[in-house]
Amino acid sequence: MGIANRDLGRILENIVYLELLRREYKVYIGKMGDTEIDFVAEKSGIKKYYQVASSVLDENTFLREIRPLKMIKDNYEKYIISYDKMPTTDSDGIKVINVIDFLLENSI
């Protein structure tokens, strides 16, 4: 991954973080063993988990991003958010969505 992609990923993480705060979630970073979950968002006793990546079209990147979410054994919603322009998909109950769709939808 090049420097530009890392910067783009960080910018995307900041956008998602600020949007979660705007939606009045308590937001923190999660840990699952030696892996990190970008954001755990909690409001009214309900959690949502978010991984953020500039792109998950590369299979290795997708597997890296989905791994920590698959390790979580509760039934709260789990998301991967990226710049990729593709229809929202679902992998083992984990939704992969475009950042624009995330920003425009208040219930995600």
C-alpha positions, 0 to 999 in steps of 0.5 A: 500500500502506497503513502497516498493510499494510507493517507486516504485510509486515514482521512476516511477513518476520520470521516467515519469517526466524526460521522459516528460522533455526529450521530451521538455514538460513544466511539472507541477502538476495539481489540480482538486478540492481536487485531484491532477493530477500527471503531466500536460505536455504542448508543443506548446499550447497542453496539455496532462495529466498523472497519474502515479501508480505502479499498477492499477490492484486493482479496488480501486487504478484504481478509485482513479487514474482515478477520477481526469482525469475524472474531466477534461472537455477539450479534451486533451489526458489523460493517466494513466501509470503503471508497469502493463503488459497489453494491452493498454486500454481505459476508457472514452477516458483515455488511460491506458498504460504500462510504457515501452510502454510509454518510447518507443513511442515518440508520447504519 
